[in-house]
Amino acid sequence: MTAIAYLNGGFLPLADAKVSILDRGFLFADGIYEVAAVLDGRLVDSAAHLARLARSCGEIDLTLPLSLDAVEDAQRELVTRNGMTEGLVYLQITRGTDAGRDFLSPPDLTPTLVMFATPKTIVESPAARRGIAVKTVPDLRWARRDIKSVALLAQVLAKREAQAAGCDDAWMVDDSGAVTEGASATAFILTQDDVLVTRPNSHAVLPGCTGAAVAALAQETGIALERRSFTVAEIHMAQEAFHTSASTFVMPVVQMDGQTVGNGAPGPVAARLRELYVEFARRTAV
């Protein structure tokens, strides 16, 4: 089947989807993105992702060319046209294509909106069954990490550093020695006192949609939740560690900086929360 993309109001073969080299997303990273999971051919936690999209666009004074309902309709149509049952839908909106390269754009510029779908096995992920190894790296990002910017160079470098060290992913650490979040995920630990810990929302971290849902599910099952910063040393003392994202759901971390986390296998809390999130995803998908 030919892969289909969405570009500025129309659907066309992915190979034919072209954006100008003068697009401000290409020249300045002047744009916002979102990633939503697809299960059983439906969008997972769509309302949360669309709300975050609207918030991020508002924070940089970028106007969506479609209503949120129309965006969701286009995403669903994209899933249908690609015949996708499980995977991800990527959405990116930039300030648009200008006549040249100028830091200040004209106020009447038309935004560029693109979307494409990528099949991926998420529920039966082999990595989730075995757990992953993570490397901690300095957090080199800009101060407004709560905005889902397309400027992802620091995350790319973090993942490359982790890969070079033989790890599967990276968690980022701020100047105080506290973990901010994963390179593309929300970080959690389970303390020896059975308390689930994750950093509170602020300008320092992206408000994770999957993380918020998992935190709510944890509290519903009676797991104590504490929103605070935690250090790398606390990870090494924790019973479990995991991170959450639309592309991985709940991913157990079994090794951090070469040291075993817990007993070196995915823990029961992470495994249960993953099960609960899959149930939630299937129950609420649209």
Summary of the structure (lengths in Angstrom):
residues: 286
radius of gyration: 19.2
end to end distance: 23.5
largest distance: 58.9
contacts: 930
relative contact order: 0.15
helix: 31%
strand: 30%
